[in-house]
Amino acid sequence: MARVVVLGAGISGHTAAMFAKRKLGSHHEVIVVSPNSKWNWIPSNIWVGVGQMRPEDVIFELEPVYDKLGISFKQAKAISIHPEGDTNSNNGFVTIEYTGQGKEGQNEQVAYDYLINATGPKLNFAATEGLGPDKFTQSVCTYSHAQEANEHFQVAIEKMKKGETQRFLIGTGHGMCTCQGAAFEYIFNIDHELRALGLRDKAELTWISNEYELGDFGVGGMHIKRGGYITNGKIFAESLFTERELHWITRAHVNKIEKGIAHYETLEGEDKSVEFDFAMLIPPFAGVGLKAFGKDGTDITSQLFAANGFLKVDADYTAKPFEKWSANDWPKTYQNPIYKNLFACGIAFAPPHAISKPLVSTKGVNIFPTPPRTGMPSGIIGKAVALSIVDMINGANEPTHLASMAHMGAACVASAGKGLFGGAAASITMYPVVPDYETYPEYGRDINYTTGEIGTAGHWIKEILHHMFLYKAKAKPFWFIIPE
Ligand SMILES: Cc1cc2nc3c(=O)[nH]c(=O)nc-3n(C[C@H](O)[C@H](O)[C@H](O)COP(=O)(O)OP(=O)(O)OC[C@H]3O[C@@H](n4cnc5c(N)ncnc54)[C@H](O)[C@@H]3O)c2cc1C
């Protein structure tokens, strides 16, 4: 009997665990370790953040689902990986610390034959002084953050109803952030809600981000086919912002927040500030801080993990200038090069480099988006890793499933406001996610599959996806035929 241990029950880890168990059946064991007892459909947190959904609409308890599937669940956070075992055993194991199930604070060693690290990001609010819900800004990265953001949003609404003007600042809270898409959805939803309430004239909405141009989204922007012509993402995004009277600040590294004021520096080296009554700024992401130890207890964290804390996999991590980047640098199997039974999927794997061009300010500060690993790639990679491990358990010598982001398309439906008839979403497809200028010299992507449209039908798709992915994650009948 083989044992597969999955760290993290987010989009990637949960998908991996479900597919691994479905294929392995009762002959082998699948264990999920995750600190939160609940699963969260994170994309719908945007709607929690504007009061259009309740936290209960975007979460459910994991343990009953795992009981149904025959997966063991440990409500705990992983602390360290010991890929060679220790002096007592040659078996790899992880050390975990319980956060629930009545064992809070207790440590345990969980042995594995195969380990999948799907721990997602650490929300690194500490990188910017004053950033985060404990300080002066809101977040929608978790359902509880989103709920808190909505409480502050409702306070702002009450003030506007009394005639006060409110200044909203939405975007990224550091020069090295990713996840601009989530902030984009949030500013559009705020705009939509305020228009529906007849309060839009009482609000000033400002976007701030580390993108070189609007529409970069951490994927180096894109050229899109739209209504029969080709345009670039900058024009697409700027026209959406202009239509909605949203101001924008780009090329900005927010370096300090005080009550009601965000300080930032620009690529040109200028120090500026912007005042706000309500701010939602996405934090930079880092790895969750797992340590790794060799058999004799030597700290091997830096061998296994990149400096940003994400696990190294089969990518080409050789430092090279932007001009030398290749689609082939990107990982395909997500297997660690040293320990062949160790994999990482979703946000937890270390990308070889950014996708957007790295830019440094005149003062030497990095101001560019880091690469996103959105829900669709995270799910696809989780499934591919699980299926490779299943084949390896059944005798394959190496991973059998490939899922390179340079050979993978992605669809992103970015909400621009909720409502059956008045709602809208920008539906963006791209192929591949990582531009490949060798295969597609003109735009880096296949222009026939890289598209963007905004409209009410997009909202219907977004709403359907919400229900479909919750259905799948709850392992309801035929869950496995729903694509990632
Ligand atoms: C507000 C918001 C909106 C978004 N909207 C979209 C969208 O519309 N479309 C889209 O494609 N993507 C969207 N994304 C991105 C998407 O949510 C991520 O790509 C996806 O969640 C990544 O999956 P993951 O499994 O890698 O990480 P996560 O989903 O973050 O899961 C990580 C898991 O690891 C657990 N964990 C953390 N630390 C440990 C530890 N030490 N040990 C064990 N487990 C641990 C966590 O509790 C969690 O269960 C959005 C993101 C945000 C923040």
The ligand as an ORCA input file, in Angstrom:
! r2SCAN-3c Opt
* xyz 0 1
  C      -9.921     37.383     -4.386
  C      -9.402     36.425     -5.390
  C     -10.129     36.194     -6.545
  C      -9.669     35.301     -7.490
  N     -10.404     35.083     -8.602
  C      -9.997     34.188     -9.512
  C     -10.768     33.932    -10.668
  O     -11.804     34.544    -10.903
  N     -10.328     32.990    -11.535
  C      -9.168     32.290    -11.302
  O      -8.821     31.438    -12.102
  N      -8.413     32.504    -10.209
  C      -8.798     33.438     -9.321
  N      -8.034     33.672     -8.219
  C      -6.812     32.878     -8.023
  C      -7.119     31.515     -7.392
  O      -7.872     31.677     -6.229
  C      -5.798     30.813     -7.112
  O      -5.149     30.624     -8.336
  C      -5.987     29.455     -6.461
  O      -6.681     29.565     -5.259
  C      -4.637     28.797     -6.232
  O      -4.848     27.516     -5.750
  P      -3.833     26.815     -4.746
  O      -4.426     25.506     -4.423
  O      -2.475     26.869     -5.288
  O      -3.826     27.765     -3.466
  P      -5.007     28.033     -2.433
  O      -6.317     27.918     -3.097
  O      -4.656     29.302     -1.738
  O      -4.896     26.834     -1.401
  C      -3.806     26.669     -0.531
  C      -4.206     25.701      0.563
  O      -3.063     25.398      1.366
  C      -3.422     25.518      2.736
  N      -2.191     25.781      3.506
  C      -1.594     26.965      3.754
  N      -0.505     26.767      4.520
  C      -0.407     25.439      4.743
  C       0.511     24.608      5.463
  N       1.571     25.113      6.115
  N       0.284     23.277      5.494
  C      -0.777     22.730      4.848
  N      -1.673     23.476      4.152
  C      -1.478     24.800      4.101
  C      -4.445     26.632      2.735
  O      -5.202     26.639      3.930
  C      -5.265     26.246      1.510
  O      -6.171     25.223      1.819
  C      -8.455     34.613     -7.273
  C      -7.691     34.854     -6.125
  C      -8.154     35.775     -5.197
  C      -7.328     36.029     -3.953
*
